[in-house]
Amino acid sequence: MTFELTDCELGRYHRDGFLIRERVFGSSEVAEFRDAAERAVTKAADLCQTGKTYLLDGKRFVDAGHVTVQFEHSPDSETVRVIEPVHELESRLDALVDDARIVEPMRGLVGTDEVALWTDKLNLKRPHEGSAFRWHQDSPYWVHDCSHVDRLPNVLVTFDDASVENGCLRVVRGSHTEGCFPGIADSTQLGGFYTDPECFDESQQVAMEVPAGSLVFFHPHSVHGSLPNRSDRPRRAMVLTYQPAGNPMLKSGRQRNV
């Protein structure tokens, strides 16, 4: 069985900047992902006890070695929001890096037969607590660390059903075609990483409302973000970013070839 992208799927990706494959993983696998995600959160919280804590625009981050943990924005929150990278903390999540259902499509998007991991993260939106992600591109974060930023496609693996109510990913259709956009000049520490809204058409946003176990592939230049989780349901997901084989990962500098 092949999981390669069809010509039609590749055409949609290059036109829209994203591509959806629903229900790629079954319910038993999704249950394993959720359990692994929660174990990773516990391990990350333990790492934070000896990590370096710092604030950016009042938001708390902790660096524990090359693992960065972001916390929710409310003052003194102990709720983990993002862990990057996360695959090293849990073997079940590490196995996803090599899963053919992800890797074979990624070979087509990277444009090479052999691929490696660039980075990965666990995104967590707890019920009524998960905060928004402002509009941004990934490429401006990476352009100074990588000479092949155009070849860093992402895939989001949904661990829970994703809906507008629980803050699903939103992608601005066609926003990937002009490279890196300028950030927002608002004198904040993080403003430069958020995309200037004058550069894209927000009306072209598409909500990625997909069931658990689905894959959303999106371009490194695609403008994307999400609203807060206002529901009673969690919205957990893992985002994996690939690159041509033989290149080091973003944060550790090690190679993780597939």
N, C-alpha and C positions, 0 to 999 in steps of 0.2 A: 504493500500500500504506500502511495506517495502523498506527501503533504505539501508538495510544491505549490506555489501560487500559479494560478492560471493566467493566461494573457489578459483575460478580462479583469481579473483582480489586480494585476499589476497596472493596468490602464487606469482603474479607479484610484489606486494609491497615488499614482503620479499626477492625476487630475485633481483629486480632492485633498491630498495630503494625509489621508487616513484610510483604513480598511478594517472591516469587522468580520470576524468569524465567530459565530455563536456556538455555545455548548461544545467546545472542543474537548473539555475534560468532564468526566462523569461525576455523579454526586459523591461517590465514595472517595474519589481523588480530591474533590473540593473540600470535603470534610478533613482530609489529611492536611491540606494547605492551611485551613483555618487553625487547626491545632498547632501546626508548626509556626504559624504567625504569632500565636499567643505565647508559645515558648520563646520565640525570638524577642518578643517584647520584654519578657521577664529577664532574659539574659542581658538585653541592652540596658535595662534599668540597673542591673547589678554593675555593669561596666561603668555606668555614670557615676558610681560612688567614688571612683578614683580618677575620673576623666577631668578634662579642662572645661570649665563652664564659662560661657561668655554670652553677652546680650547684643543683638542687632535690632535696632529700632524697638527695643524693649522686649524682644522675643528671645526665649532662652534656648541655647544650643549647648551641647556637650560633645567634645571630641575625646573619644577613648581610643587611643592609637589612631588608626585610619578610619575608624567608624564614627560617623556623626549622627547624633540623636537630636531631633528637634521635638520640643514640647508644645503643647497647645498654648494659645496666646494669653489666656486669662492669667492674672497675677498668681504666682506660686503654684500653677498647675503642675501636677505630677503625671499627667496623661501624655503618653508618647504619641507623637503625630507622624514622624517620619524616621526611618532608620536607613542609612546609606553608608556602605553596602550592607546587605542583610544575608546574602547567601552563605557567608562563612559561619553564621551563627546557628544554622539549622540544616542538617543534611537533606531533609525533604525539599527545602527551597533550593539548595545547591543542585539537586538532581534536575530541577526545572531548567537550569542553564543548558543542559545537554539533551533535553527532550526533543525528539524529532518533530513533534507537532509545532514547536516553536522554531527550531533550528532550520528546518528545510525552507519554510517561508522566508526566514531571515537571510539565507544565502542569496535568494533572489533580490532582496531589497538592498543588501550590502553590495551585491554584484561580484561575489567571489565564491569559489567552492568551499573555502575554509574560512571559518569565522571565529572570533573570540569575543569575550565579554568586555565591554567598556566600563559599565557601571550597572548597579541595580539598587532598588530601594523598595522598602515596604511603606505604603501609604495607608494610614489608619484614620478613619473618620468614625468616631464613637457617636452613639445616638445622642442628639441634642447638644453635642459638644464639639464635634468635628468642624473645624473652621474652614473658611474658603481658601482657595488658591487663586491669586489674582492672575490676570492674563499675562502670559509669558511665553517665550520660546526657550527651548533647552540650549540651542546652539550658542547664544551669548555667554552662557556659563562655561562652555567648553572650548571656545574658539582659541583661547590663549594656551590651552594645554594639549592641543591636538591639531595636526595639519590636515586631517581628513574629516573635518566636522560634517561635511555633506554626506558622509557614509556612516552615520551613527543612528540608524533607525531604532525606534522604541517599540516595545510591545507591552501593553498592560494586560495582566491576567487578573480577571475578577474573581475574588474569593467569596463575594456575596452578590446577590442581585443588585444591580446598579440602576438607580432611578433618579429623576429630578429631585424627589423628596429627600433622598439620602445623599445628595451632593455628587452625582455622577460626573465623570469627566466630560468636558465640553471642548470641542475642537472647531476652530474657525476654518471652514472649507476654503481651500485655495490660498491660504495665507502663507504657504511654504515656498511660493514661487519666486520670491524676491530676496532670499537670503536673510541675513540678520537685520532686524529692525533696531532702531535706537531705543534706549530705555527712557524712563521718565525722570526728568531733571527736577526733582522736588526737594533736594537737599537732605534726603534721608539716606541711610546706609544701604538699603536694599532697593531703593527706587530705580536705580539704573538697570536692575535685572528684570523689571516689569516692563512689558512692551508698551510703547507710546500708543495710546488709542487712536491717534490721528493716522496711524500707518496701516490700519486694516479696517475691514467692514464688519463690525460686531454683529450685524444682522445675519451674517453667514454662519453663525455658530450652530453646531449640531450637538445635541445632547446624546451621549453614548449610553443609552438605556438598554442594557444587555443583561441576560441572566448570568448567574454564577457559572464559572468555568469557561467563559468566553475570552476571546483575544481581540484587543484593539491595537492594531499596528498604526503608528503615526510618525511622521517625518520630523527630524530634529529642528527644522525651521517652522513647523506648524505652530501657530499661536493656540494655546490651550489654557484651561483653567477649570475651576469648579466653584460651586456655591456651597454654603455650609450644609451640614447634615441636620435637617429639621425634623427627622423622623425618629421612630422608636427602633430602627434597625441599623446595624453597623454597615459601613461600607469599607471593606478591606480589599486591598489590591497590591500586587507586586508589579513593578515596572522594570523591565530588563532592556538594556541597550547594548547592541552588538556593533562589532567593527571587523575589519579584515584581520585574519589570524596573524599572530606574531607581534602584535602591539600590546603595550602594557595597559593595565586598568587605570582608571582615573585616579583613585585615591590611594591605592596601595603601591602602585608602580610595578606590581607583579603581572605576569601573563596568566590568563585563564582561557586557554584555547579550548574549543569544543571538540 
